[in-house]
Amino acid sequence: MRKLKESNKYFREYYANNRLASKGYMIKHKFGLTLEEFESILKNQKNKCAICKMKLEVHKERNITKTRPCIDHCHITKKVRGILCAQCNRGLGHFNDDIKMLKKAIRYLSNQRKT
């Protein structure tokens, strides 16, 4: 157990000191994007969420999530679709990227506004 705690401490320290390299590795491993490709997509979107257009920022602190860029991808094809804010990314995720369910949610909201 002690060895595990020591190794976790090592990785936490390494990650804190090499955040950019760690982020680049994670993006490449999980999404197949280089850090340069990620930054290019973000730049093409003018550093804004592809859905709500909220300004996205890369924060050094881990607990700031609202404006953190999230890579949106198709869970079936694994193809990257764009970069979203955490809120929009979670919203799509809660609907399992199901267009029919999203349309039903839109109809539901539209009907609620009429009453």
C-alpha positions as CSV (number, residue, x, y, z in Angstrom):
1,M,0.0,0.0,0.0
2,R,2.8,2.4,0.9
3,K,4.5,1.7,-2.5
4,L,1.2,2.6,-4.3
5,K,0.9,5.9,-2.4
6,E,4.5,6.8,-3.2
7,S,4.0,6.0,-6.9
8,N,0.8,8.1,-7.0
9,K,2.6,10.9,-5.3
10,Y,5.3,10.7,-8.1
11,F,2.7,10.8,-10.8
12,R,0.8,13.7,-9.2
13,E,4.1,15.6,-9.0
14,Y,5.1,14.7,-12.5
15,Y,1.7,15.8,-13.9
16,A,1.8,19.1,-12.0
17,N,5.3,19.9,-13.3
18,N,4.6,18.6,-16.9
19,R,1.0,19.5,-17.4
20,L,1.3,20.4,-21.1
21,A,3.2,17.2,-21.9
22,S,0.7,15.1,-19.9
23,K,-2.2,16.8,-21.6
24,G,-0.7,16.2,-25.0
25,Y,-0.3,12.5,-24.1
26,M,-3.9,12.2,-22.9
27,I,-5.3,13.9,-26.0
28,K,-3.3,11.7,-28.3
29,H,-4.0,8.5,-26.4
30,K,-7.8,9.1,-25.9
31,F,-8.7,11.0,-29.1
32,G,-5.9,10.5,-31.5
33,L,-5.2,14.2,-31.7
34,T,-1.9,15.9,-31.3
35,L,-1.8,18.9,-29.0
36,E,-1.3,21.1,-32.2
37,E,-4.4,19.6,-33.8
38,F,-6.4,20.3,-30.6
39,E,-5.1,23.9,-30.5
40,S,-5.9,24.3,-34.2
41,I,-9.5,23.2,-33.7
42,L,-9.9,25.5,-30.7
43,K,-8.4,28.4,-32.7
44,N,-10.8,27.7,-35.7
45,Q,-13.7,27.9,-33.2
46,K,-12.3,31.2,-31.9
47,N,-11.7,29.6,-28.5
48,K,-15.5,29.2,-28.1
49,C,-17.8,26.3,-27.5
50,A,-19.1,24.9,-30.8
51,I,-22.7,24.9,-29.3
52,C,-23.2,27.8,-26.9
53,K,-20.3,30.0,-28.0
54,M,-19.0,30.4,-24.4
55,K,-15.3,31.5,-24.3
56,L,-13.2,28.5,-23.5
57,E,-10.0,28.8,-21.4
58,V,-7.3,26.3,-20.4
59,H,-6.9,26.7,-16.7
60,K,-3.9,25.7,-14.5
61,E,-6.2,24.8,-11.6
62,R,-8.1,21.5,-12.0
63,N,-11.2,22.6,-10.2
64,I,-12.3,25.2,-12.8
65,T,-14.4,23.2,-15.2
66,K,-17.1,25.4,-16.6
67,T,-15.0,27.1,-19.2
68,R,-12.5,24.2,-19.7
69,P,-12.4,22.9,-23.3
70,C,-13.8,19.4,-23.7
71,I,-13.2,17.3,-26.8
72,D,-16.5,16.1,-28.2
73,H,-16.4,12.9,-30.2
74,C,-18.7,10.2,-31.5
75,H,-18.6,7.2,-29.2
76,I,-19.2,4.8,-32.1
77,T,-16.8,6.1,-34.7
78,K,-14.4,7.8,-32.2
79,K,-14.2,10.7,-34.6
80,V,-13.7,14.1,-33.0
81,R,-16.6,16.5,-33.8
82,G,-15.3,19.7,-32.1
83,I,-14.6,21.3,-28.8
84,L,-17.3,22.1,-26.3
85,C,-17.7,23.7,-22.8
86,A,-18.1,21.2,-20.0
87,Q,-21.8,21.9,-19.7
88,C,-22.7,21.3,-23.4
89,N,-20.4,18.2,-23.4
90,R,-22.2,16.8,-20.4
91,G,-25.6,17.7,-21.9
92,L,-24.9,15.7,-25.1
93,G,-23.5,12.9,-23.0
94,H,-26.6,12.6,-20.8
95,F,-28.7,12.2,-24.0
96,N,-26.2,9.6,-25.3
97,D,-25.7,11.6,-28.5
98,D,-29.3,10.5,-29.4
99,I,-30.7,13.0,-31.9
100,K,-34.3,11.6,-31.4
101,M,-34.1,12.1,-27.7
102,L,-32.7,15.6,-28.1
103,K,-35.6,16.5,-30.4
104,K,-38.0,15.1,-27.9
105,A,-36.4,17.3,-25.2
106,I,-36.7,20.4,-27.5
107,R,-40.4,19.6,-28.1
108,Y,-40.9,19.2,-24.3
109,L,-39.3,22.5,-23.6
110,S,-41.2,24.2,-26.4
111,N,-44.5,22.9,-25.1
112,Q,-43.7,24.1,-21.5
113,R,-43.1,27.6,-22.8
114,K,-46.6,27.7,-24.5
115,T,-48.4,27.1,-21.2
